[in-house]
């Protein structure tokens, strides 16, 4: 009954569209401090996720859903670490740590999740529906394919202003690549050679729809051929492979060669959201979950660091206690922060300077 599951990792080496392995191991240029920071960011993402699930289960988070990213941390860290401060990102619902990696404080992000008055949206929305153009963070949409079209608009505006080297990393899911706005956006970017990097987080399911019912090609990266752009299919649970691929894509885009599609093959170790935990155990085989748990990006990277001989066990705590404390303090700050006042509901909705108001 149904279609056989396709859960291969795809290529575990970084590949360009012509099938040639990327020659440069960019991570070999990193200092010990960089390698440690990557480790700490992986743990930040993991603890961030676990702390929110814990808060929801205990009734401390009473609004919205929790969209977990456990198992996908290597994508968030590997794609952001090589960016310049003036580059753009467009995170989606499983990329909340990206907001912190790009300059927001943990307190701001937690206030957004709790819908507080001092959140970036002042309590009008929750989760990833926020942005800050001063930090280069582009507001995403729930219809993930549309995020690509919005990214094109940002980059086109940059071109009109005479800037061609600010790259935008836009995240999306494998299911979104089957939508019209994804195609239209990527087609526009390819035609006009916009410096866009599309990161497809292929976690095997669009809600409960398995990838083989979403994508007819062997890999999502194969879609790049239709636009004449480079497409990579990589191990999304290997933070260094994600980092190296992103570095190569950044060089390509900054040189004026146009967009790049990176498919990060990973797995959603939890349900679509916290409300889907029980049902998710029905549509995902137990052996599939167990297989991917063995590919957890955190212990894999820790083992790599220990093998380099640069680090001792004591230098790589699991988890780093100061990060646990930082996230807990941010949660307490959000919980104790004021709720938005009713009269602010229609503020910051329209640009009143243009003569338009509610």
N, C-alpha and C positions, 0 to 999 in steps of 0.2 A: 504494500500500500504506500503511495507517495513516491517521491523521487529519492534516489540514493544521495546521501549527504556528500557534499564536496568540501572537505575541510583541510585540504593540503595547504602547506605554508606558501606554496608558490616558490619562487626563487628565494633562497636564503642568502643570495649575494646581490649586491646592488648592480642593476643592469640598466643600460640605456636602451632606447627603442631598437637599436640595431643588434642587441644581444651581447654587446661587448661589456665585459666587467669593468666597472669604474676602477681606474688604476690607483687613485690617490686615497690613502687611508688618512683622512683629515684628522682623526682623533689622535694620531701619533704626534701631532703638533701641540696638543694640550699639555698644560702644566699639571703638576700634582694637585694644585689647588683647584683647577678646573675639574679634574676627575672626581675630587671629593665633593665639589659643589653639585655636580650631576647626581652623585649618590644621594646627597641631601635633598635635592629636588624630587627625586623619585620617592623618597620617603615622605616628603611633604604632601605629594599627591595622594599617596596611599593613606596616610593618617587623616588627611582632609576628608577623604571618602568615608573612612570607617567612623570618624567622629560624627558625621552627619547622619549616617545610618543609625548610630547609637542614639543620637538626640531624637530622631524620629520615633524610634521604638519606645523610648522612655516618655514620649509625649511632650518633650521640650520644644519640638518643632512641629507646630500645629497647622501650618499652611503649606500648600504645594506638595510636590513629589520630590523624591530624592533620586536623581539619575546617576547611578554608580559608574565609576570608571576603573574599578579594581581589575588589574590585568592589562590596562591600556596606558599605564603611566609613562612607558618608554616613548610613546608618540608625543605626549605633551612636552616632555623634557627634551627629547632629541630634536624636535622641530623648532623649538624656541631658543635653545642655547646659542646657536650660531648667528642669530639675528642681530642686526644693528639696532641701536636705540631708536632710530627714525623709521624703521620698517613698520609695516602694519600687520596685525593679526585679526582674524575674524573667528573667534572661538564658538563652539556649539555647546549643547547641554552637557556633554561628558568631558568638557575641557575647562571646568571652573578653575583649576590651579593655574591655567594659562594667564588668567587675569592678574594673578599675583606675580607670576614670572615676568609679566610685562609692565609692572609698576603699581598696580593697585595694592592697597594694604589688605591683609587678611581680614581686618575689621570691616573695611568697606564691602568686601565680598560677602562676609557673613551677614551684614546688615541688609544687603540685597536679598539674600536667601530668606531672612526673617521678615522682610518687607518693612523695614524701619524708615523713619523720617530722614535719617542722615545717610541713607543708601544712595548710590549713584542715580537711581530713578525715583528717589524720595518716597519709596514705598508703593509705587504704582504698578510694579510688576516684580517678579521674582526670578531666581535662577539666572540663566545666561542672557536674559533680555536686557542688556545694558551695554554701554560703550563709553569710551572716552577718547575723543580724537586727539587730545593733547598727549595721550600716551600711545596713540596709534592703534587703539582698540576699536574695531568697527562693530557696531551693533548687529547681531545676527538675527535670523528669523527662525521660527519653528518649522517652517517649510524649508528644509535644509537646502534643496536645490536652488532656491531663490537667493541664498547667501552668495552664490557664485556670481550671479548677475549684479548684486549690490557691490561686490568686490570690484567688478569691472568698472562700475560707476566711479568708485573712489580713485582707481588708477587712471581712468580717463581724465578726471578732474586734475590729477597730478600732472598729467601730460600737458593739459591746457595751461597749467601754471609753470611749465618749463622743467618739471622734474620727471626724469625717466628711470632713475636708479633706486627708488624706494620700492622694495618688494612687498607684496602682500601675501601672507600665508592664510589661505581660507580652508577651514576644516569642513568636512561633510561626511556622510555615511555612504556605504555602498548602495543602499536602497535609493538614495537621492540621485545617483547617477542614471537612474532610469526615468527621470522626470524631464519635462520640457525646459524649464528654466536652467537646469544644469547644462544641457546641450547648448542652449542659446548663449549662455554666459561664456562657456568655454570656447565656443565657436568664435564669438566676438573677440575674446582675448587672443586667440590664435591668429585671427585675421590681422589684428592690429598690433600683434607682438607685445602685449602688455606683460609687465613683470609680475605675473601671478603664479603662485605655487598652490596647487589644489592638493590637499592631503585627504585622501579617502581612508577613513577609519573602518576597514572591513572587519567588523567583529562578528561576522557570520549570520547576523539576524537583523532585519528591519522590523523592530518590535518582535513578532513571532514568525515572520516570513523568512525562511532560510535563503541563503545567498543564491542557490541554484534556481530559485524561482524569481530572482530579481535580475540576474545578469546572465545572458546567453553565452558570453565569451569565456574562455578558460580562466582569464584573470580580469579584474576590473581595469588594470593598467592597459589591457589590449584596446580599450576604448580610445586611448590616446592616438592610435594609428589613424582614426577617422578625422583627426584635427591636424595631423602632420606635426605633432609635438612629441617630445620625449615622454615615455611612460615607464615608470619603475614599479616593480612588484617586489616588495621586501618583507623581511621578518619584522613585523611591528612590535615584537616583544624584545628585540635586541636594540637597546638604546644607542649603542655605537653605530650600528648599521643605519638607524634612523638619522643619527647625527651626520654621518658621512654622506648619505644620500641628499640630505637637506643642503649641506655645504655645496655639493655639486650642482644642485638645482639653483641655488642662489647665484652662483657664478654664471650659469647659463642665462638666468633671467636678467641679472644686472648688466650683462653685456649687450642687451637689446635683442636677444634671440627669441623672446616670447615665453609663454607659459610652460609649466612642467606639471605632469600628473604623477603623484606618488601614492601608490596603494600600499598601505601598512596593514599587513595581514595579522590580525589579532583575534581576541575572543572576549565576549562580554561574560564575565564570570558570574554576574548576577542577572536578575530579571531586567526587563526594560526599565523599570523603576521599582521603588519599594513596594508598590501595590501589586507588582507582577511576580513576586518571589515564588509564591506557591504554584501559580500556573506555569511559570518558566520551567519548573521541574518536570512538567508533563510534556512539553514540546521539545525539550533538549535531552538527548540520551545521557545517562549518568557517566558512561565510559568516555563520552566526548568531553564533559566537564573535567573529569579526572585527568584526561590527556593534556588539556590546556593548563590546568593547575600546575603541572610539571614544567611548563614553559614560562612560569612567573618571571617577569623581567627584573624584579628586585634581587632575588638570590642569584640569578644569572650574572648580573652586573657585579655583585659583591664578590662572587667567585673569580671573576676576571680581575678585579682590583687586587685580590689577594695573590693571584698568580703573577702579577707584575713584580711583586716583591717590594713595591713602594709603600705598602700599607700593612700594618699589623691588625690583628683581630680587634684590639682595643680601639683602634681609630675608626672602626666601622660598626658602631653600635646598631642594634636592631630592636627598636627604632632609636634614632637620636632623641634623647629625652628633652632637649631644648625645643625641638620642633613640636613634640607632643604638647609641651607647655604653651608654646606660641599659639597653636590652634585652639586649645581649650580657652585661653584668655580671649581670643577673638570671638568665640562662641558666647562666652559670658558677657562680653561687651555688647554683642548684638542683642542678647536677651534683655539686658538692662537698659538698652537705648529706647528713646521715646517712639511711640507709634505715630504715623502721620496724622495730622489734623484734617478733619473732613473738608475744610474750606480750601485745602491745597489740591483737591482732586482734579481740578481743571487747570491748574497752573502748569506751565512748561509743556503744554500740549500743542498749542499753536504758536507760531512766530508772530507775536502781536506787533512787532516793529514793521511788519509788512502790511499792516492794516487788516489782519485776519484775527478773529477771536472767537471764543466759544459763545 
